[in-house]
Amino acid sequence: MLADLLTWLDAHPYLWPLFIVPARVADVSLGTVRTIAVVRGRRVLATVLGFVEVILWVSVVSGVLAEITLLKLVSYATGFALGNLAGIWIEQRMALGEQLVTLVSSHRTQSVAFALRLANYVVTEVPAKGRAGEVAMCFAVVPRRQTRELLTTARGVDADVHAVVQDINATDLTMPHTRRATGWRAVFQRK
């Protein structure tokens, strides 16, 4: 089917740009998500995305290199640029992985930790010293899609809480508030 499409496009070269831009958007956005899946250790997802990505890339490049024109080059570059935007947007919507949220509060750390525990987050408190004296730190590991909620809860208790959010690759924590989806549902699950 793809070979038939490419043959048809060769017979109608003025339509190549209409194929190049969306195919390149798909190819680059798949590449962006694939790269993040590799970093997050999602081997099966990365393999499937890489397979589809390469098929699209070879199809587009074969059409561009068969007869290089300014319109094809601009279409290729436009598809690449839009594919980066689309890939980042898709990855943010998928929110793969987990994050370590570190919260520092000068006066209300126990209240922040208590509120987070009431919201079913697993929180660890650690005393610390800051520039102005004694402070406390709270640590929580959460799925990326829950980070914003956690920060909203913490700032609802202490508007001056300082937060540092870090991506983590793996954790062996059992988070009782999180029920992980499996299979393909895990890839497309949203909150």
C-alpha positions in Angstrom: 0.0 0.0 0.0 2.8 2.4 0.9 4.6 1.5 -2.3 1.5 2.2 -4.3 1.2 5.6 -2.6 4.8 6.5 -3.4 4.4 5.4 -7.0 1.2 7.5 -7.3 3.1 10.5 -5.8 5.9 10.0 -8.3 3.2 10.3 -11.0 1.9 13.5 -9.4 5.1 15.2 -8.1 3.3 18.5 -7.2 1.5 16.5 -4.4 4.7 15.3 -2.8 4.7 18.3 -0.3 1.2 17.3 0.9 2.7 13.9 1.8 6.0 15.1 3.1 4.8 17.6 5.8 2.4 15.3 7.7 4.6 12.2 7.3 7.6 14.2 8.6 5.5 15.5 11.5 4.5 11.9 12.4 8.1 10.6 11.9 9.7 13.3 14.1 7.1 13.3 16.8 7.4 9.5 17.0 11.1 9.9 17.3 10.8 12.4 20.1 8.4 10.1 22.1 10.7 7.1 21.2 13.7 8.8 22.7 11.9 9.6 25.9 10.6 6.0 26.0 14.2 4.8 25.7 15.3 7.1 28.6 12.4 5.9 30.7 13.2 2.2 30.0 10.1 1.5 28.0 11.7 -1.0 25.6 8.6 -2.4 23.9 7.1 1.1 23.2 10.5 2.4 22.0 10.9 -0.6 19.6 7.4 -0.2 18.1 7.8 3.5 17.7 11.2 3.1 16.1 9.9 0.6 13.6 7.1 3.0 12.4 9.4 6.0 12.6 12.0 4.5 10.2 9.3 3.4 7.7 8.0 6.9 7.5 11.5 8.5 7.4 12.6 6.2 4.5 9.4 6.9 2.6 9.8 10.7 2.9 13.6 10.8 2.2 13.2 8.6 -0.9 10.7 11.1 -2.3 12.8 14.2 -1.4 16.1 12.7 -2.8 14.5 11.3 -6.0 14.2 14.9 -7.2 15.3 17.7 -4.9 13.3 20.8 -5.3 13.0 23.9 -3.1 9.3 23.1 -2.3 10.3 19.6 -1.1 13.1 20.9 1.0 10.8 23.5 2.6 8.2 20.8 3.2 10.7 18.6 4.8 12.0 21.3 7.1 8.4 22.4 8.0 7.5 18.8 8.8 10.6 18.5 11.0 9.9 21.7 12.9 6.2 20.9 13.5 7.1 17.3 14.4 9.3 18.5 17.2 6.4 20.6 18.6 4.0 17.7 18.2 6.4 15.2 19.8 6.9 17.4 22.9 3.1 17.9 23.2 2.4 14.2 22.9 5.1 13.3 25.4 3.7 15.8 27.9 0.2 14.4 27.5 1.5 10.8 28.0 3.5 12.0 31.1 5.7 8.8 31.2 7.7 8.1 34.3 7.9 9.4 37.8 9.3 12.5 39.5 10.9 13.2 42.8 9.4 16.3 44.4 11.4 18.0 47.1 9.6 20.7 49.1 11.3 23.1 51.5 9.2 25.1 53.9 10.5 27.4 56.6 7.5 27.3 58.9 4.8 24.9 57.9 6.6 21.7 56.8 4.6 19.4 59.1 1.4 20.9 57.9 2.5 20.5 54.2 3.5 16.9 54.9 0.2 16.2 56.7 -1.9 17.7 53.9 0.0 15.6 51.3 -0.5 12.5 53.4 -4.2 13.3 53.6 -4.2 13.5 49.8 -2.7 9.9 49.8 0.8 10.9 48.8 3.8 9.0 50.4 5.9 11.7 52.0 9.2 11.6 53.9 10.2 14.5 56.1 13.8 15.5 56.9 15.1 18.3 59.1 17.6 20.6 57.4 19.3 24.0 57.8 18.8 26.8 55.5 20.2 30.3 55.1 17.8 31.7 57.7 18.1 28.7 60.1 16.1 25.6 60.6 13.9 24.3 57.8 12.4 21.0 56.9 12.2 19.1 53.6 9.5 16.8 52.3 10.2 14.3 49.6 7.6 12.5 47.5 7.9 10.3 44.5 4.9 10.6 42.2 3.8 9.7 38.7 4.5 12.8 36.4 0.8 13.4 35.8 0.3 13.9 39.6 3.1 16.4 40.1 1.0 19.5 39.5 -1.7 18.3 41.9 0.9 17.7 44.6 2.4 21.1 44.2 -1.1 22.7 44.3 -1.8 20.9 47.5 1.5 21.9 49.1 1.1 25.6 48.1 -2.4 25.5 49.4 -0.9 25.0 52.9 2.2 27.1 52.5 2.2 29.6 49.6 6.0 30.2 50.2 7.0 26.5 49.9 10.0 26.0 47.6 9.8 23.1 45.2 12.3 21.2 43.2 11.1 18.6 40.7 13.4 16.0 39.2 12.7 13.2 36.7 13.7 9.8 38.0 14.3 6.7 35.9 13.3 4.0 38.3 12.0 3.5 41.7 11.2 0.4 43.8 8.7 2.2 46.0 5.2 0.9 46.3 2.9 3.8 46.1 -0.5 2.9 47.5 -2.2 5.8 45.8 -1.2 4.7 42.4 -2.6 1.8 40.5 -0.6 1.3 37.3 -2.2 0.3 34.1 -0.6 -2.4 32.1 -0.2 -3.2 28.4 -1.2 -0.7 25.7 -3.6 1.0 28.1 -0.6 2.3 30.1 0.7 4.0 27.0 -2.4 6.0 26.3 -3.8 6.3 29.9 -4.5 9.9 30.9 -5.8 11.3 34.1 
